[in-house]
């Protein structure tokens, strides 16, 4: 929808040239230097438009601030802003997701974000943390630094609310590559599709993808061509190659032919942002390079 705001403000390398409209930026900066009483007052003022605090600001010597992107479409005329929340790290778990849950439970119940497994398996809590895409459940809080952690939704995606991006285009792109085994027609549905150990090993580094969209939303080519659905992006292209490389699949030529246009595949310029931010240690850029080498087979389906 056109009413949603697109947070195109942070690159995968941490550059932040054009942050969205911030609420009381000067107050937020002063909070880091303020006394505990003044800090509590400032936090209440910052969070006023986001929701009422359920408890007073925490006190203690081990306080860490979290500067979080906020935007509520149900508030007429509201523009995106950032709100700062103090968290007593002596009473919080080590991961960023622990802090977000603690803030939501104890300070601001309107804070909205996705999360599920807390084990780096589901990919739900993908967000931009200090300028780098990652999973909140796998990102440690830097307690050694006094700088506030800056938390934003995945960049260059429409925002539904707060830290929740709209992933409909991303999942539609994934659906477009037909991510399921397409075996030969004469194969019996009652028999297993056997595969050698060597062929199975070729799928390592691709099947583990959890579709968190961290790699795709770190890619400048995807920023400019992904929201329109034209460029499929690193995550989807790696999954496309996962099926091309699968020895049990019989639709290789058809799959490659479907990718053979100027946008879907060839907008990859090997910038390597996708490989730098991978939360599961995968290498989408390498998979895309291998996919391009396989493209001559696409013409077997056309001729």
C-alpha positions in Angstrom: 0.0 0.0 0.0 1.2 3.5 -0.8 0.6 4.6 2.8 3.4 2.5 4.1 6.8 4.0 4.7 9.9 2.5 3.1 12.9 2.7 5.4 15.7 3.1 2.8 18.2 4.4 5.1 20.9 1.9 6.2 23.4 -0.1 4.1 24.8 -3.5 5.0 28.1 -1.7 6.0 26.5 0.5 8.6 26.3 3.7 6.7 23.3 5.7 7.7 23.1 8.8 5.4 19.4 9.5 5.5 17.7 8.2 8.6 13.9 8.6 8.8 12.3 11.5 10.7 13.4 11.2 14.4 11.3 12.3 17.3 13.3 14.6 19.6 16.7 13.7 18.4 18.4 16.2 20.6 16.6 14.7 23.7 17.7 11.2 22.7 21.4 12.3 22.5 21.2 14.0 25.8 19.7 10.9 27.5 23.0 9.1 27.3 24.5 11.9 29.5 21.6 12.5 31.8 21.1 11.5 35.4 18.8 8.5 36.1 15.8 10.7 37.0 16.1 12.9 33.9 16.6 9.7 31.8 13.3 8.2 33.0 11.5 11.5 32.2 13.1 11.7 28.7 12.2 8.1 27.9 8.6 8.7 28.9 8.4 11.7 26.6 9.9 9.8 23.7 7.6 6.9 24.1 4.5 8.9 24.5 3.3 8.5 21.0 4.2 4.8 20.8 2.4 3.7 24.0 2.3 4.2 27.7 5.1 2.7 29.8 3.9 0.0 32.2 6.7 0.5 34.6 9.3 3.1 35.5 12.6 3.3 33.7 15.1 0.7 35.1 17.8 1.9 37.4 21.2 0.5 38.1 24.8 0.8 37.1 24.6 -1.6 34.1 22.1 0.3 31.9 22.2 -0.2 28.1 20.1 1.9 25.7 18.3 0.7 22.7 17.3 3.1 20.0 14.4 1.5 18.1 12.5 2.5 14.9 8.9 3.2 15.5 5.9 3.7 13.2 2.3 2.9 13.8 0.0 3.1 10.7 -3.1 3.4 13.0 -1.9 6.8 14.3 -3.1 9.4 11.8 -0.3 11.5 10.4 2.4 9.9 12.3 5.9 9.8 10.7 8.6 7.3 11.5 10.8 8.2 14.5 13.1 6.5 16.9 12.5 5.9 20.6 15.2 5.1 23.1 14.7 2.5 25.9 17.0 1.8 28.9 17.5 -1.8 29.9 19.2 -3.1 33.0 21.6 -5.7 31.6 21.9 -7.4 35.0 18.3 -8.5 34.6 18.4 -9.2 30.8 19.5 -12.1 28.7 22.6 -11.7 26.4 20.8 -11.5 23.0 19.2 -8.5 21.4 15.9 -10.4 21.2 16.0 -10.8 25.0 16.2 -7.0 25.3 13.3 -6.4 22.8 11.1 -8.9 24.7 12.0 -7.2 28.0 11.2 -3.8 26.6 7.8 -5.0 25.3 6.9 -6.7 28.5 8.1 -4.1 31.0 8.1 -0.7 29.3 6.2 -0.4 26.1 3.6 -3.1 25.1 3.0 -1.4 21.7 6.5 -2.3 20.5 5.9 -4.7 17.6 8.3 -7.2 16.1 8.4 -10.8 14.8 9.9 -13.7 16.7 9.3 -17.4 17.1 12.0 -20.0 17.7 14.7 -17.9 19.4 17.2 -20.4 18.0 18.1 -19.0 14.6 15.9 -21.5 12.8 12.8 -19.7 11.8 14.2 -16.4 10.5 11.3 -14.4 12.0 13.4 -11.8 13.9 15.4 -10.6 11.0 16.1 -6.8 11.4 18.8 -4.2 10.8 21.0 -4.0 13.9 23.6 -1.2 14.1 23.5 -1.0 10.3 23.9 -4.7 9.6 21.1 -7.1 8.8 20.9 -10.1 11.2 18.7 -12.1 13.5 17.9 -10.6 16.9 18.0 -14.0 18.5 21.6 -14.6 17.4 23.0 -11.1 17.9 24.8 -10.5 21.2 24.2 -7.3 23.1 27.5 -5.3 23.2 27.7 -4.6 26.9 31.2 -3.3 26.7 30.2 -0.3 24.6 28.2 2.6 26.0 26.7 3.4 22.6 23.0 2.6 22.2 22.1 -0.3 19.9 20.2 1.1 16.9 17.5 -1.3 15.7 15.5 -0.8 12.4 13.4 -3.0 10.2 15.0 -4.7 7.2 16.0 -1.9 4.8 14.2 -1.0 1.6 11.1 -2.9 2.5 7.6 -1.5 3.1 7.0 -1.4 6.9 3.8 -2.8 8.3 4.5 -1.5 11.8 7.6 -0.8 13.8 10.1 -3.6 13.1 7.8 -5.7 11.0 8.5 -5.5 7.2 6.1 -6.6 4.5 7.6 -9.8 3.0 4.8 -10.5 0.5 6.9 -9.7 -2.5 9.8 -11.7 -1.2 7.6 -14.8 -0.7 5.9 -14.3 -4.1 9.4 -14.3 -5.7 10.2 -17.5 -3.8 7.0 -19.1 -5.0 7.8 -18.1 -8.6 10.9 -20.5 -8.8 8.6 -23.5 -7.9 10.7 -24.7 -4.9 9.7 -28.3 -4.9 11.1 -31.5 -6.5 9.9 -32.0 -10.1 10.8 -35.6 -10.8 10.3 -37.5 -14.0 6.7 -38.3 -14.8 7.3 -42.0 -14.9 8.6 -42.0 -11.3 6.3 -43.9 -8.9 4.9 -41.8 -6.0 5.5 -44.8 -3.8 9.2 -45.0 -4.3 12.0 -42.9 -2.8 14.0 -40.6 -5.0 17.5 -42.0 -4.4 20.6 -39.9 -4.5 24.3 -40.6 -4.1 26.3 -39.1 -1.2 28.3 -37.0 -3.6 25.2 -35.6 -5.2 23.6 -34.9 -1.8 26.7 -33.1 -0.7 26.2 -30.6 -3.6 23.2 -29.2 -1.7 25.2 -28.3 1.4 25.2 -24.6 1.9 21.9 -24.0 0.2 19.2 -26.2 1.8 20.0 -24.6 5.2 18.6 -21.2 4.1 15.8 -20.1 6.5 14.4 -17.4 4.2 15.0 -14.6 6.7 15.6 -12.1 3.9 18.7 -10.7 5.5 20.9 -11.3 2.5 18.3 -10.0 -0.1 17.6 -6.8 1.8 21.4 -6.1 2.1 21.8 -6.1 -1.7 21.8 -2.7 -3.5 20.5 -4.4 -6.7 17.6 -5.8 -4.7 16.9 -2.4 -3.2 16.4 -0.8 -6.7 14.8 -3.8 -8.5 13.4 -6.1 -5.8 10.3 -4.3 -4.6 8.9 -4.4 -8.1 9.6 -8.2 -8.2 11.9 -7.9 -11.2 15.2 -9.0 -9.6 14.7 -12.1 -7.5 17.6 -11.4 -5.1 20.2 -13.5 -3.4 18.0 -15.7 -1.2 15.6 -16.7 -3.9 18.3 -17.2 -6.5 20.3 -19.4 -4.2 17.2 -21.6 -3.7 16.7 -21.6 -7.5 20.2 -23.1 -7.8 19.5 -25.5 -5.0 16.9 -27.2 -7.3 19.1 -26.9 -10.4 21.9 -28.7 -8.5 19.6 -31.4 -7.2 20.3 -34.6 -9.2 16.8 -35.9 -8.5 15.1 -33.0 -10.2 14.2 -33.3 -13.9 13.2 -29.7 -14.6 16.6 -28.1 -14.9 16.2 -26.7 -18.4 12.8 -25.3 -17.6 14.0 -23.7 -14.3 16.9 -22.0 -16.1 14.7 -20.8 -18.9 12.4 -19.2 -16.4 15.3 -17.2 -15.1 16.6 -16.1 -18.5 15.7 -12.4 -18.7 17.6 -9.2 -18.0 16.3 -8.7 -14.5 15.6 -11.9 -12.6 19.2 -13.2 -12.5 21.5 -10.8 -14.2 21.0 -7.8 -11.9 23.5 -9.5 -9.5 26.8 -7.6 -9.7 28.6 -9.7 -7.1 28.7 -6.9 -4.6 28.9 -9.6 -1.9 26.8 -7.8 0.8 24.6 -10.9 0.8 27.5 -13.1 1.9 28.7 -10.7 4.5 25.4 -10.6 6.5 24.5 -14.3 6.2 23.2 -15.5 9.6 23.6 -19.2 8.8 27.1 -18.9 7.2 25.9 -19.5 3.6 27.2 -18.0 0.4 24.5 -16.8 -1.9 26.9 -15.0 -4.2 28.7 -18.2 -5.0 25.4 -20.0 -5.7 24.4 -17.2 -8.1 27.7 -17.5 -9.9 27.2 -21.2 -10.3 23.7 -20.6 -11.5 24.9 -18.2 -14.2 27.4 -20.9 -15.4 24.5 -23.3 -15.8 22.4 -20.8 -18.0 23.5 -22.3 -21.4 21.2 -25.3 -20.5 18.3 -22.9 -20.6 18.4 -22.9 -24.4 17.8 -26.7 -24.4 14.3 -25.9 -23.3 13.9 -23.1 -25.9 15.3 -24.9 -28.9 
